[in-house]
């Protein structure tokens, strides 16, 4: 049976705490919040695979780039487009270190490089499907100053429940070289 897998950077406990505080400050928004356990930065988008054990073995040989600077998030906006928003996400600039990390993971997995522009993002909440989205939420914007160390990657499996919710399981984690968060 195929598994829906992806590669991501799990959110650090510190950033998870800061996001949870931010979510509590915005609890009146009509959204379904992503829990701290499920927060991640996707490097390689989901694909179907029947043999996650083989991927774990390949990722065990992963050599991360050395001395990577943390990812920086500066805004929370609705997205992925202004005209069809479905979520709230934190956004930042994809740094050369992050792009190099993504490239190294693709190489380790023997994946064809994904040449689409990489958008550094972190999904914080989803809008309820089938409900009218209030205008203010379509134009939502808040400034933040969040950092995430590039200290590990993980192979995730996603599960969609009958109600349309999504949960994630980490199948394996792999350390990366990283500068400490400043």
N, C-alpha and C positions, 0 to 999 in steps of 0.2 A: 504494500500500500504506500503510495507516495506521501512524503512529508513536505509541508510548506516551510522552507528554511530561509534564513537570511543571516547576514553577518552584521553585527552592530557593536557599538561601544556602550557597555552598561553605564548608567549614570552613577556617579560616586555618591556615597552616603551624604556628603556635605551638600552637593547640588540637589540631591533628592529632597533633603530637608528644606532648602531654600525654595524649591519649587512648591513643595507642600504648603509652606507659609504663604507664598504668592497665591496659590489656589484658594486657601482659606480667606484671604483678603478679597477674593473675587467670587466667593461662593454663591452670590446672588445671580450669577450669569446662568442662563438656561442651557447648560452643556453637561455632558457626561465626562467627568474628569478621569484622566489616566492615573492609576495609582503609582506610587513611588517605585514599587517593585517592577513595574512594566515600562518605566521610562528608559529610553535608549536612543542612541544616534545611529541611524542606519547607514552602513558603509556600502553593502552589497544588497540591493533590493531582493525581495522574495522570489524564490524559484521552487519548483517541485523536484524532489529527489527521493529515490528509494533506498539509498545507502548512506545515511548520515555517519555511520561508523567509519567509512572510507574517508569522508571529509575531515572527521576529527583526527584521523591518522595523518592526513596531509597537513592540517593546521598545526599539528604537533611539531612540524619541522619549520614553522613560521619564524622568520628572523625579522623583527621589526626594525624600522629605521631608528637610529640612535638620537637621543636628545630632542624629542619632539616638544614643542610648546603647546600649552593647553588650548583647547577650542574656546572661543569667546562668543557668547550670545548677547545681543544688544537690544533686540526688539521682540515683543510678542504681538503677533498679528493674526487675523483670520486668514485662512488660505484653503486650498493651495492657490486659488485665484480670487480676485475681488468680485468677479461676476458669478462664481459658483463656489462660495466658501462652504467647507464641510468640517472645519476644525480650527482650533487655536494652536499655533505653534510658535516656539521660540526660534529666532533666526540669527545667524551670524555669517561672517565671511569664511569661506572655505580657504584655509591657509595652505601654503605649499606643503607643510608637514602633514596635514590631514590628507591632502591629495596623494602624497607619496605613500602614506600608510595604506590608503585604498588600493593603490596600484600594486603594492607588495602583496596584499591579501589576494587580489585577483591572480597575480603571478603564482603564488603558493597553491592556489586551488586549480591552476591551469585553466582559468576562465578567460574568455576573450575580453579585452578591456572594454568597459562601458564608456563610450566617448560622449555620452550626453553630459551636459553641464551638471556638476555636482552641487547640490544646494544643502548647505549645513542647516539642519533643522532638528527640532525636538518636539514631537507632538505632545501637547499638554491636555487637550480635551477634544472631544468629537461633538458635533451638533446632532441633535436628535433627528433621525431620518423621517421624512414624511411630514415634518412640521415646518411652518413658515418661520424663517430666521428673521429676528428683529433687525431693522435697518442699522441700529447702532452696533450690533454684533458683526454685521457684514463689514463695517469700517473700523473694527476694533484695533487699537494700537496702544501699546504700553512700552515704555523704555525699561530695560533691565540691564544688569551688569553681572552676568553669570559666567563662570569658567568651569570647564570639564577637562581633567587631565586625560591625555591619550595614553593611559597606562595599561589598558587591556582591551582585547576584543573577545567577542563571544559568538558562538554558533547558536542561534535561536531557532525554535520551532514555534509557529503561531497556530492557534486553535480558534476557530470561529464557532461560537455557541449558537444554538437555535434562535436565540433572541437577537442575534446580530452583533453581540459583543465579541471582543477579541482578547485572548489572554496569550501570554508568552511563557515558554519554558526555555531556560538556558540549558543546552545540552553539554556544552563544554566551554571553558574560558582559557585564554592564552595571554600571558603577560607581554607587555610592550615596554620599550625604553621610554622614559618620559622625564621631562624637567618637573620639579615640584611646582604645584600651584602657588602663585604669588598673590 
